[in-house]
Amino acid sequence: MGAFKLDTFAERQAAAAKAKQAVLDRFRARPGPDDPAVKARAAEAMAVAEARRQRQAERDEARRQDDARKAAEKLERAAQAAEREAEQAAQEAEQAARAITWAAEKKARSLALAAEQKAARDARYAARKARK
């Protein structure tokens, strides 16, 4: 490795001017906006952007259709659940009605049996009184 070289002010100033000139030359060498290569790149970029927008629109449409399908399925499931609940409620109401009917019949049989037993007891009592 060589020894460290201390540049003079004039050398540093010349190097800075040279660097500025190189940047300026690079800037001037750039093609203008009416250059065919620039126009082609711009057209390509616009085509890419349009294709991207088209794909995004297709994805959005697919997402909307999927959301609509899911909503319809959810609505169908809710309708089926409501139908099952209504069926179950009807069955429970029928069972409750049968239970009430059975309880009423049991109560009626119980009352009828009690009345028969009372009538038989009264008849026995009356027969015993009649024997005395």
C-alpha positions as CSV (number, residue, x, y, z in Angstrom):
1,M,0.0,0.0,0.0
2,G,1.3,3.4,-0.9
3,A,1.8,6.2,1.5
4,F,-1.1,8.6,2.2
5,K,-1.0,11.5,-0.1
6,L,-2.1,14.9,1.1
7,D,-3.8,16.8,-1.7
8,T,-3.4,20.5,-2.0
9,F,-6.3,22.9,-2.0
10,A,-6.0,23.4,-5.8
11,E,-6.1,19.6,-6.4
12,R,-9.2,19.2,-4.2
13,Q,-10.9,22.1,-6.0
14,A,-10.0,20.6,-9.4
15,A,-11.3,17.2,-8.4
16,A,-14.6,18.7,-7.2
17,A,-15.0,20.7,-10.4
18,K,-14.3,17.5,-12.4
19,A,-16.9,15.6,-10.4
20,K,-19.5,18.4,-10.9
21,Q,-18.8,18.3,-14.6
22,A,-19.2,14.6,-14.8
23,V,-22.6,14.8,-13.1
24,L,-23.6,17.6,-15.5
25,D,-22.4,15.6,-18.5
26,R,-24.4,12.6,-17.3
27,F,-27.5,14.8,-16.9
28,R,-27.1,16.3,-20.4
29,A,-26.6,12.8,-21.9
30,R,-30.0,11.7,-20.7
31,P,-32.6,11.4,-23.4
32,G,-35.3,14.0,-23.6
33,P,-39.1,13.3,-23.1
34,D,-39.7,13.1,-26.8
35,D,-37.0,10.4,-27.3
36,P,-38.5,7.2,-28.7
37,A,-36.9,5.0,-26.0
38,V,-38.3,7.2,-23.3
39,K,-41.8,7.1,-24.9
40,A,-41.5,3.3,-25.3
41,R,-40.6,2.9,-21.6
42,A,-43.5,5.2,-20.6
43,A,-45.9,3.3,-22.8
44,E,-44.7,0.0,-21.3
45,A,-45.1,1.4,-17.7
46,M,-48.6,2.5,-18.6
47,A,-49.4,-0.9,-20.0
48,V,-48.1,-2.6,-16.9
49,A,-50.1,-0.2,-14.7
50,E,-53.2,-0.8,-16.7
51,A,-52.7,-4.6,-16.5
52,R,-52.2,-4.2,-12.7
53,R,-55.5,-2.2,-12.4
54,Q,-57.3,-4.8,-14.5
55,R,-56.0,-7.7,-12.3
56,Q,-57.0,-5.7,-9.2
57,A,-60.5,-5.1,-10.7
58,E,-60.8,-8.9,-11.4
59,R,-59.7,-9.7,-7.9
60,D,-62.2,-7.2,-6.4
61,E,-65.0,-8.6,-8.6
62,A,-64.1,-12.2,-7.5
63,R,-64.0,-11.1,-3.9
64,R,-67.5,-9.4,-4.2
65,Q,-68.9,-12.6,-5.8
66,D,-67.3,-14.7,-3.1
67,D,-68.8,-12.4,-0.4
68,A,-72.2,-12.5,-2.1
69,R,-72.0,-16.3,-2.2
70,K,-71.0,-16.5,1.4
71,A,-73.8,-14.2,2.4
72,A,-76.3,-16.3,0.5
73,E,-75.0,-19.5,2.2
74,K,-75.1,-17.8,5.6
75,L,-78.7,-16.7,4.9
76,E,-79.6,-20.3,3.8
77,R,-78.1,-21.7,6.9
78,A,-80.0,-19.2,9.0
79,A,-83.2,-20.1,7.3
80,Q,-82.5,-23.8,7.9
81,A,-81.7,-23.1,11.5
82,A,-84.9,-21.1,11.9
83,E,-86.9,-24.0,10.2
84,R,-85.3,-26.5,12.6
85,E,-86.1,-24.3,15.6
86,A,-89.7,-23.9,14.5
87,E,-90.0,-27.7,14.0
88,Q,-88.5,-28.2,17.4
89,A,-90.8,-25.6,19.0
90,A,-93.8,-27.3,17.3
91,Q,-92.7,-30.7,18.7
92,E,-92.2,-29.3,22.1
93,A,-95.6,-27.6,22.0
94,E,-97.2,-31.0,20.9
95,Q,-95.4,-32.8,23.7
96,A,-96.5,-30.1,26.2
97,A,-100.1,-30.4,24.9
98,R,-99.9,-34.3,25.2
99,A,-98.5,-33.9,28.8
100,I,-101.3,-31.4,29.7
101,T,-103.9,-33.7,28.2
102,W,-102.4,-36.7,30.0
103,A,-102.3,-34.8,33.3
104,A,-105.9,-33.6,32.8
105,E,-107.1,-37.2,32.0
106,K,-105.1,-38.5,35.0
107,K,-106.7,-35.9,37.2
108,A,-110.2,-36.7,35.8
109,R,-109.6,-40.5,36.4
110,S,-108.3,-39.7,39.9
111,L,-111.5,-37.6,40.6
112,A,-113.7,-40.3,39.1
113,L,-112.0,-43.0,41.1
114,A,-112.3,-40.8,44.3
115,A,-116.0,-40.3,43.5
116,E,-116.5,-44.0,42.9
117,Q,-114.7,-44.8,46.2
118,K,-116.8,-42.2,48.0
119,A,-120.0,-43.6,46.5
120,A,-118.9,-47.1,47.5
121,R,-118.1,-45.9,51.0
122,D,-121.3,-44.0,51.3
123,A,-123.2,-47.1,50.1
124,R,-121.4,-49.3,52.7
125,Y,-122.2,-46.7,55.4
126,A,-125.8,-46.5,54.3
127,A,-126.0,-50.4,54.2
128,R,-124.5,-50.6,57.7
129,K,-127.0,-47.9,59.0
130,A,-129.8,-49.8,57.3
131,R,-128.8,-53.1,59.1
132,K,-128.9,-51.5,62.5
